[in-house]
Amino acid sequence: MIDTQVQFDQAMDRIVDAIDRKSSVPVSVQLRGALEFGIASGELPAGGRMPSVRSLASRLGISPVTVSTVYAALQEVGHTEGRVGSGTFVKSISVAANQVRLRELDMRIAELVDLGRDCGISPTELATRVSMVSSRPHMNMRLLIVGNFIEATEAYAQALRRHLAHGDVLSVATMDTLKDVAPESVDLVISPRSLLKSARDYFAETPITGVTLIPDEATRVSLASLATDAEVVGYSYFDTFVTLMKAGIRRFGPHITELTMVVRGEPGIEEAITRADVLVYATGAEYLLETLRPDQIAFEYRHTPDIHSVRKELLPTIEAYRTKVMKNGEATLKISDSNWFEIEEYLKNDDRCILPLGSTEQHAWLSLSVDSILSEKVAADAAAPLGVPVFPAVAYGLTPYFMAFPGSVTLKLTTYAALISDILDSLYATGFRRILIVNGHGGNSPVQPVTMEWMEQNEGARCRFHDWWRAPKTMATVREIDPVASHASWMENFPGPGFPAAPCLPNRSPM
């Protein structure tokens, strides 16, 4: 099997060769379009490392600023990701690969077999019991695939439907008809990667995943069958597609010696088509067929979903969202209950998260971890309706005044400031931009200026520091019940966190 990076580099070579500096289409538009469609078609595979800005600029003979701008645009729409010290890579669109899920299944089966032996049940009897268990409730998914042209998009849908679970419904829409689709009627949107940004602009609250497209078999066979001396014209409907279309024609018709690429609306198109022996037209340009002579050959450069990618990436993604929809409203998206594939998928549509801050310190008759438990509990309850992920509470904070109480732990301010700064840096590096810190311990407040300084140093970052007990309605309710309620009092002892009831003393206990 060819190495991913080797495949990537070969595709990049074809794209660079296909860039035409004499074309009426600006080089920056050709480059961005070629890279976007290359990623969408799988020509530039996920995990491939992009060439450095300077190296690509040198090969194309253009300014590094132009390449840098194109790279930034690709990263903004989620096609690529930067990895510190490694470079820029094409992002995977999968939630989880089958191999990972199968490994997890094998581990769980092994655990189940061990549990069965402990209960005196043989593997054979266990298998019988498993076969008799009803499968979990199934929820039919309402899927929507979007495209530029209705006929081609219908063909994509037809190719995908045979792989979907029984009962799942896949509807079709074009970018022009999205306004007729109610977002709440769709559980998951499927889009060619070249249209992901446009689709997300409309489906702001609906999850979206990409599908990889490749030239279909008829296109590949037609290109390979052309005569060596045929004068071929490639007609692109979009200027952003012309470079990748040219690279594809060169790939599947390497013997073609005379190839001219034109873009809809360009001057001189009629003359070029008239001279051609063969017209290869992009989807959407079927109207050109009426202008051809009887002796001219014409066929569509059409795409189809890459079945390998469908099985490896799209189907696991649909199953992950099926589970998420079934659990909607039942559980918070906790980092401790998630794998990295799920968080990667979440970040394609949202960049928010919550970081609870706690402390390990005396709380009289209550748990030493009250501040951690409550900050995470409040964060989880608030995040559940929004599906925003909640990180585990930072269990240690600033509490030097309680060091006389065994079990209490404090950090130096410099240590704590560095810890919070490092955590924020990590969240930013992996894609989070809007971060809410829910603080559960008043002593942690000195770190708040660190969060403000960090926010100023990281472009696009927003960080808010919130003491949960200072929420106006919360504090008003507490003051109405008990004006002096504070540390280790009833206001920190609720059934939710599961604390045992503290003894009722005749006088106030020391804080």
N, C-alpha and C positions, 0 to 999 in steps of 0.2 A: 504494500500500500504506500502511495506517495506521501512523503512527509508534508505536514500542513504548511510549514514555512516555505518549503520548496515550491509547493503549489501556489502559494501566495506570491512569491517572488516572480514566478513565471507569468502569472496574471498581471502583475505590476509592469513587467517588461512589455507585455502586449498593450497595456494602456498607455504607457509612455510612447511607444512607437505609433500609436493611433492618434495622439494629440497632434492637431494640425494648426500650426501657427498662422497659416494663410487663410484659415477659415474665417467667415464672418462672425462665428460664435467666439466670444472672448475665451482665452485660454483658461481663465479661472472658472468659467462656467463649464467648459469641457472637462476640466479636472474634477470639479466637485460632482458633476453628473456621472462621470465614469466611475468614481469611487463609490458613490451612493448606489448606483445600479450594480456595480461589481459586488458590493456587499449583499445587496438584495438578491442577486442571482446565485450567490454562492461561489462566484469566480474568485472573490477575495474571502476565503473561509474564516470563520470565527476562530480567534486565537492567533491569527497571523499578525506579525509585528509590522507596522507601517515603517517605511523608510524615514530617516530623519528629515526634518524640514530642509536643512541645508543640502543634504544629498539629493533629494528630489528636485529642489529648486535648481541645483547645478545641472542635473540631467535634462531638465526641461528648458534651461536657459531663461528662467524667470526669477523675479525677486523672491527671497525667502519670506517676505511679508505676505505675498500672495498665497504661498503654500500654507503658512501659519494660519491665515484667515480661513482657508478651506478646512484645515484640520480642526480649528475651533468650532466651525459650523457643524462638522460631523459629530464632534463630541457633545455639542449642545443638544442635538436631536437624539442622542443615545446610540449612534452607530459604532462609536469607538470609546475607549477609556484610556486614561493616562495612568501608568503604573510608575511610582516613584523609583528612579534609578534604572528603569528598564525600557521606557519608551511608550509609544502609543500602539494599542492593539485593537483589533476588531472584536466587539463584544459578542458574546453568545446570546441567543434569544431564547434559550431553553430555561425552564424552571429547574429541571432535574433530568439528567440522562438516565436511560433505562438501566445501565450498568450500576449506577449508584443505588437506584431503587431496588434492584435485584440483590445487591449485597446486603442492604438493610433487611430485605425479606429473608435472606438466608440466616442472618443473625437472629431474627425473631423466631424463625422456625426452630433453630437450635435451642433457644431459650425455652420454647414451648415443649420440645421433646424432653429437656431436662426437668421441667416442671411436671410433665406427665410421669416420668420415672419416679419422681418424689412422691407422686400420688398413687404409685403402683399401677400405672397404665402403660402398656407397651406401645411402641411406635405404630404398630399395625392397628391397635384399637384406637389410638389417637387419630390416625388417618381416617378411620371410619367415623369418629365423632366429628371431625372437621368437615367431612363430606355431607354430614347431616345438618350442619348449621346453616341457617338461612343467610343469604348474603345481606350486606348492609343495605339500607334503603338507597335506592337509586334516584338521582335527580336528573331530569333531562335538561341539557344545556341549550340555551338560546344563543346561537352563534351568528355572527354577521361577518361576511368577507367583503372588503371594499376594493375597488379598482378604478381605473380611468375610463374603461370602455365596457359597456354592459355585456356584449357577446363574449369577450375574453374573460371577464370576471365570472360569468356563468360557467365557462369551461373550467376555470380554476375550482369553482365550487363543486362541479360534477366530479372532478378528479379527487377531491377531498372527501366527499360524502361516503364513498365506499370504505373509508378508514375510520369513520366516526362510530361511536357507541350507538346501539339501538335506542331510538327515541330522541337523540340529539337532532336539533333542527338548525340547518345552515341556510341563512338568507343572503341575498346579494344586494349590494348598493354600489353606485358609482359616486365619485366625489361631487358630482352635480346633483345627486338625489339624496344626499345625506340629510338635507333639511327636512325630508319627509319621514325620517326615522326617529322615533322617540327613544332617547338614550336608556330610559328605564325599562324598555322592552328587550334589551340585549344584556346577556351575562358576560360575553367576551367578544371583542372585535378582533378579527384577523386581517392583517394588512400586509401588502408587500412592503419591505423595509424602506423603499424609496418614498412611500406615502405615510410613514408612521407619524411624522410631525403634523402633517395636515389632518390626519385622522384624530390625533390627540387634541388638536385645537377645537374640534367639535365634541368629541367624547371626553370631556374633562374629568368626569367622575367614573367613567366605565373603563375597566381594564382592557388593555390592548396588547396584542402580541404580534410578532412578525412571522411571515412565511417566506421561505427561500424559493425563488423561481429560477428555472433553467430553461434554455431553448429546448422546445419539444423535439421528439424524434423526427417528425416530418421535416422540420426546419433543418436539423442536422444532416439528414439524408439528402435533402435538396441541395444544400451547399456542397456536400461532398461529391454530388453527381454533375456539377457544372463543368462545362468544357474549359480546358486550360486557357484557351485564347478568347474566351467570352468577355465582352466588355460589360461589366457589372456596375449598376448604380444602386447604392444603398440609400433608402429614403427614411429619414427619422422624423417622427411626428413632433418630438420635443428636442430642443437644442441640448438639454442636459443628458440626453440618451445617445447622441450621435457617436461619441467616442467609444463607449462600451459596445455599441452595435458594430462599429467598425472592427473592434478587437475580436468580437465573436465571429464575424464573417471570416476574418483572417485565421481564426483558430480552427473552424470547421471546414474552411475552404482554403487551406494553405497554398493550393496550387493556382489560385486565381491571380493573374498577373495585372489585370486592368480593373481597378476598383475606384470608383468615385463616390464620395459621400455628400449628400445634400440634406438640408433641413427645411421643413415646411416654411414657406414664406420667403425663402432666399431668392435673390434674382438669378436667373439663368437655369432654373429647375427644368423648365419645359424643354430647353435645348439638350440638357444632359440626359433626360429620359428618352428623348427622341433618338439620340445616338446609341442608346444602350441596347445590348442584346438581351440582357436580363435585368429585371427590376426586383430588388428585395426590399419590400416595404414593411415598416413597423406597423403594429396593431393600431387601428384607427385611421389608416390611410387607404382603405379599400376603394375609395372613390377614384383613385388613380387608374384602376383597371379599365374604366370606360374610355380612357385616353390612349390606350395602347394599340399598336398595330397587331394584326393576327400572327405575325411571325415573331413577336416578342414574347419572352417567357417572364412570368411574374409569380412570386409566391410570398407569403407572409412570414415575417420573422416573429414567430409566436413563442410565448413562454408557457410553462406548465409547472405546478408545484414539484419540488424535488422530493420524491417519495422517501429517500433516505433521511432527509431533514425532517419530513413530516413524522416519521416513526420515532426518530431520536429526540426531537425537540418539541414539535407542535402538540402531539398527542399527550406527552407527559404534562405539558403546560395546561392543556384543557382539563386533565384529571386533577391537577393541583387547584385550579380555580373551581372545579366542581366541589371539591372538599371544602374550599374556603366559603363558597356560597352556602353550602349546607350548614356550616358552622356559624354563619353570620349572625351576630347578636348573641351567640352562646359563649364565645371566648375572646379574650384580648390577644392581639398579636404580640406575644412576648418573645423577646430574643432568646430567652432560655428554652422556649418550646419550638424554636424554628431552626431550619438549616439555612446555609448561606444561599442556596438556590432560591428559596422563597423570598429572602430579603433582596436578592438581585432583581427578581421580578417586580417586587414592590417598588423599588427605586426607579423603575422605568416609567412610573406614573406619578410618583410622589417623592418629596425629599424631606419630609418631616419625621421627627422622632422625639422621644421623651427620655431624659436621663434623670432618674431620681437620685437624690443625695441623702444619705442617712448618717448614722453615727452608732458607735457601740459604747454605751455608757449606762450608768445606773439610772433606773427609773423607779426607785423605791420598790414596790411590790410587783411592778410590771417587768416585762422582758427587757434585757439589756439592748435588744435590737428594735425597740419600739420605733425609733426614728426611721430606720431602714424599712421596716414593715409598712408603716403608715405612708411614707412617701411613695413607695411602689404601689400600694393599694389605691391611693388617691389617683395616681397617674394611670393605672390600669383601668379604673372605672371611667375616667374621663376619656381615655383613648378608645375604649371598646366600640362606641358607635361610629367612630371615624376610621377605624382600622389602622391607626397609627402605631408603629412598633414601640414597645417600652423596653428599655434596657434594664438589666439587673441593677438594683440600687448600689451605689458606692457605699460600702458598709462602714467605712472609717472616716472620721472627720476631725474637727477641732474641738477638743473638750478637755483642756489641761486642768480645769478647775475641779474635775471629778476623779482625779488620779488617786484619791484616798479610798475610792470604792473599788474593791476587787472585781475584775472583769471588764473594767472600763479601759478603752484604748484611745490614745490621741496621736495625731500627727503634728509635726512642725508646720507652721504656715508655709514655709518655702517648699516643703515636701508636698503639701496638699495643693498648693497653687500649681506646681509642676505636674502633679497627677491629673488634675482637672484639665489643664492645658493639653497634656498628651492625649487624654480621652477625646477632647474636642478635635484635635488634629486628626485622630484616627477616624472619627465619624465623618469629617470633611473629606478625607482621602478616599473613603469608600462611597461617597456620593450624597451624604446628608448635607443639607444646607440650612434648614430651619429647625432649630433645636430648642426645645423647652426644658429647662432644668427645674424640676420640682424638688424643692428643698424641704427636708423633714427635721432639720436641727438648726436652731437660731445661731449657734456658735459657728456655723459654716459661712455666715454672711460676709466675712472679710474676703472671701474668694470672688465675690461678685465683680469687683473691678477687673479681675483677671479675665472674666468672660467678656466684658465690654472691650477690653484691649484686644483680645483674640478676635472678636468680631470685626474690628477695624482693620486687622491685618490679613483677613481672608475675604477675598472678593466674593460678593454674593451671599455671604453668610449672615444669618440672623439668629441671635441667641437671646432668650429671655430667661431671667432668674425669678422664680416665683416661690415664696414661702406659702405652703398650702393653707396654713392656719390664718394667714392674713387676708384671705379672700373676704370681701366685705360682708357677704351674707353669712359665711361661716363664723366670722368674728362677732357679728351682731347677735347671732343665735347663742354663742357661748357666753357673751356678756349678759344677755338677758337671763340666762339660767344661773350663772355664777360669775360675778364681776372679777373675782380673783383667780379664776381657773388658769392653770399654767402647767409647767413641767410636772410630769408624773401624776397628774390629776385624772379625774374621770374623762376629761376631753381627749386623752390619749389611750383610752381603754374602751374599744368597741368590739362587738361580737365578730365583725368581719375578719379582723386579723387573728381571731381565735385565742385571745388571752384568757386565762382562767380568771374568775372573779377575784378581785383583790379584797382582803378583809376590810370590814367596816370598823374604823377606829373612832373612839369618842372625840378625839382631838385631831387636828391636822397633823399628818405625818411629815417629817422633814423631807425637803425636796432632794 
